[in-house]
Amino acid sequence: MFDITKDIHSVTTFRRNPGQFMKQFKKNKRAVVLTVKGKAAAVVQNAESYQRLLDIAARADVHEAIRQGLDDVAHGHTRPAHEVFNEIRERQSIPR
């Protein structure tokens, strides 16, 4: 979980002691927000946490695609596969 009191630092602080931040990433696996002139500029995190985030996003994309497909079926926005294949064959001049 993000801790606003511990996980926001200036880029200058990060540059001065990157080793300390690496230890922190390894220990608590939390991302750190880096600021420039008091405004958020970047988020830094360890590779394992970033990979986990990518995996979660990929699963969310799959779930959303399934949800959209089920919604299409529920609202009659589908066609039989043989119609679609016949249309493709005709458009591409593919013999049966």
C-alpha positions as CSV (number, residue, x, y, z in Angstrom):
1,M,0.0,0.0,0.0
2,F,1.2,3.5,-0.9
3,D,2.3,5.6,2.2
4,I,2.2,9.3,1.3
5,T,4.5,10.1,4.3
6,K,7.3,7.7,3.2
7,D,6.8,7.1,-0.6
8,I,7.2,10.6,-2.1
9,H,10.7,12.0,-2.6
10,S,12.4,14.5,-4.8
11,V,14.5,13.3,-7.8
12,T,17.4,15.0,-6.1
13,T,17.1,12.8,-3.0
14,F,16.8,9.8,-5.2
15,R,19.9,10.7,-7.2
16,R,21.9,11.3,-4.0
17,N,21.2,7.8,-2.6
18,P,19.9,5.3,-5.1
19,G,21.2,2.4,-3.1
20,Q,19.0,3.3,-0.2
21,F,16.0,3.3,-2.5
22,M,16.9,-0.1,-3.9
23,K,17.0,-1.5,-0.4
24,Q,13.6,0.0,0.3
25,F,12.1,-1.4,-2.9
26,K,13.4,-4.9,-2.0
27,K,12.2,-4.7,1.6
28,N,8.7,-3.3,1.2
29,K,8.0,-3.7,-2.6
30,R,6.2,-0.3,-2.6
31,A,6.6,2.2,-5.4
32,V,8.1,5.6,-4.8
33,V,6.8,8.8,-6.4
34,L,9.6,11.2,-7.5
35,T,8.9,14.9,-7.7
36,V,10.5,17.8,-9.6
37,K,9.8,21.2,-8.1
38,G,7.1,19.7,-5.8
39,K,5.1,18.0,-8.6
40,A,4.9,14.3,-9.3
41,A,7.2,13.5,-12.2
42,A,7.9,9.7,-12.1
43,V,7.1,6.5,-10.3
44,V,9.9,4.0,-9.5
45,Q,9.4,0.5,-8.3
46,N,11.2,-2.8,-8.3
47,A,10.9,-5.1,-11.3
48,E,8.9,-7.8,-9.5
49,S,6.2,-5.3,-8.5
50,Y,6.1,-3.9,-12.0
51,Q,5.7,-7.3,-13.5
52,R,2.8,-8.1,-11.1
53,L,1.2,-4.8,-12.2
54,L,1.5,-5.8,-15.8
55,D,0.0,-9.2,-15.1
56,I,-3.0,-7.7,-13.3
57,A,-3.5,-5.3,-16.2
58,A,-3.4,-8.1,-18.7
59,R,-6.0,-10.1,-16.7
60,A,-8.2,-7.1,-16.5
61,D,-8.0,-6.7,-20.3
62,V,-9.0,-10.3,-20.8
63,H,-11.9,-10.0,-18.4
64,E,-13.1,-6.8,-20.1
65,A,-13.0,-8.5,-23.5
66,I,-15.0,-11.4,-22.2
67,R,-17.5,-9.0,-20.6
68,Q,-17.9,-7.1,-23.9
69,G,-18.4,-10.4,-25.8
70,L,-21.1,-11.5,-23.4
71,D,-22.7,-8.1,-23.7
72,D,-22.7,-8.4,-27.5
73,V,-24.3,-11.8,-27.3
74,A,-26.9,-10.5,-24.9
75,H,-27.8,-7.6,-27.2
76,G,-27.9,-9.7,-30.4
77,H,-24.8,-8.1,-31.9
78,T,-23.4,-11.3,-33.2
79,R,-23.5,-13.3,-36.4
80,P,-23.1,-17.0,-37.1
81,A,-19.5,-18.0,-37.9
82,H,-20.4,-19.6,-41.2
83,E,-21.8,-16.2,-42.4
84,V,-18.7,-14.4,-41.5
85,F,-16.4,-17.0,-43.1
86,N,-18.4,-17.0,-46.3
87,E,-18.2,-13.2,-46.4
88,I,-14.4,-13.3,-45.9
89,R,-14.1,-16.0,-48.6
90,E,-16.1,-13.9,-51.0
91,R,-14.2,-10.7,-50.3
92,Q,-10.8,-12.4,-50.6
93,S,-11.9,-14.6,-53.6
94,I,-11.1,-17.8,-51.7
95,P,-12.6,-20.8,-53.2
96,R,-14.5,-23.2,-51.0
